[in-house]
Amino acid sequence: MKKLSFALVSLLLGTSLLAAWPLESPPAHAVQETKPSAPPSAPPTEPATDIAAPTLQAAVERFMKQLALQPGFEPWQQASWTSYPLGPGMHGWVIIVSAGGSEAGYLVIHAGEADTYRLTEYGKGAYPLFSLQTLHRSLVQLELIEYPYQTERLYFGPLQALWKITVQNADRIWYIDAKTGEEMPFTGDAKLPKSKAAPAPNITNTDAKHTIKESGQAEPAEPYARLPWVQNKSGKPLPFDDLKQLIAQGSKPVFAAELYEGSVTVPLPVAGFQVWSSGDRFVQFRQDDDRFLPYEALQRLGSFYP
């Protein structure tokens, strides 16, 4: 590999085949679960506000049951899932949903108050957040797959999720976007959000007792077909009702955010929305597949461009 030091190459040639460090190395206290979700029943006439979710498993299965009732989430009706911790101090998990032997979506869940787990973001499709398949493809493209390496999940909030790749004896660190697999244009931690402590439990009020009460979909734009987000980086605040109206009218708004101290600009085409009985509003974006991010967090990260 061109970017690794000559010493590392010499070491590898001299020692024959070296096994990679374990791809997944969760801390000893981490718990990974694979549980089938129960087939969804008919939606209740009233939100089940009196039902608690005392365990992560119960919360995941209730969220999956609710989402499986929505258009496009039908594969979740007979899906299984695996949880992975998001790292020390983050009090959260990414849930990879699988159906028919393939990845079918994800949820990010954070611990809230006692016996409460809050939904931070979610998505459907074959390219979930923190997909091991996407990670493997990126490691191959970066020519890192043949070297001993370690991975760490870093989740600072919606749109700020990274794989941290440490290669044995290398003089740099690689950061890869956890959704797209793209290499980030920085090698140190200076561009990262200052605190690893996830604010996610305060982002939403949606816990496992809530249901989806309203949704809408639209054909997303090609974000590079029109470039208002480049020409006017400041943008304007867009009330959620105005966003809904644009979607209903067939307009194709784009959301853009400058992340990691302005070193990365991410444009995302709006594809719809979902409103939960908690009052939380999630905006649907097309990013390889469909991703749902909390509207309130988006307001702090960037701007919508009609």
C-alpha positions, 0 to 999 in steps of 0.5 A: 500500500502506497500510504503505509511506511516502508517498515510495515511492508518489510515486516509483512513480507518477512513474516508471511501471512498475518491474520487481521486483527478481529474485525469486531472487538466490542468491549467485554461488557457489550451484548450482541443479540440476534432475535427474530421480530414477531410478525406485526399485528393490526395497528392499535386504535390508540397509541400504546402509551402505557407499555414500557420497554424494560429491555433493549430487545423489547424496544427493538422488537416494538420499533420493528413491529411499528415500522413493518406496518409502513410502505417499504418496510414489509421485509421487516415483518419476518426479519432478525436483528443484531445489535452492536454497541456504539462505543464507550460513553455513548449509551447507544446501539446500532441495530442491523436488520436482516431479512432473507439472508440480506441486510434490510435496514437499521435503527440507532437506539439510545438509552433514555430514562429508566426502562426507556430506549429512544429511537435516534434514526433509522433506515431501510434497504441494503445499505444500513448504517455501520454495515460490515459489508460496506466497511469491507468494500471500503477497506478493499478500495483503500488497500487496507484489507490485507493489513492487520487493522482494528475498527471502532464505531463513532456516533456523534449524532445524525449524519456524524457516524464514522468508522475509525480504522487503525492499521498496525504500524501505520502512521495515520488513522482512517475515518470512513463514513458509516453510511456511504463507506467514503473516506473522510478528508482528515486523518486526525481527530481535530475535525471530529465533534469535540465530545464523544458523549452522544447527545442522542437521548435528548434528540427525540422523545420517541421511545418504544411506546409510540406509533407512527401517526402520519407519513408522506413520500415524494420522488427525490431530486438529484442533488447535483442537478441543481446547486442552490446549496452550493450557491447559497450556503447559508440557506433559510430555516424551513418550518416542517409544515412548509416542508410537508407542503413542498413534498405534497406539491411534488417539489424536490427539496434538498438538505445540505449540511457542512460537517466536521468543521466544514471539511465535508459537505453532504447534500441529501435529497428529501424523499418523504417524512414520518411523524410519530405520536411522540411529536417527533418528526423524521425526514426521509432522505435518499442516500444509497437507500432510504434514511430517516433523520430527526427534523430537530437535529437537522435544523441544527446541522444544515439547511433545506433548499427548495 
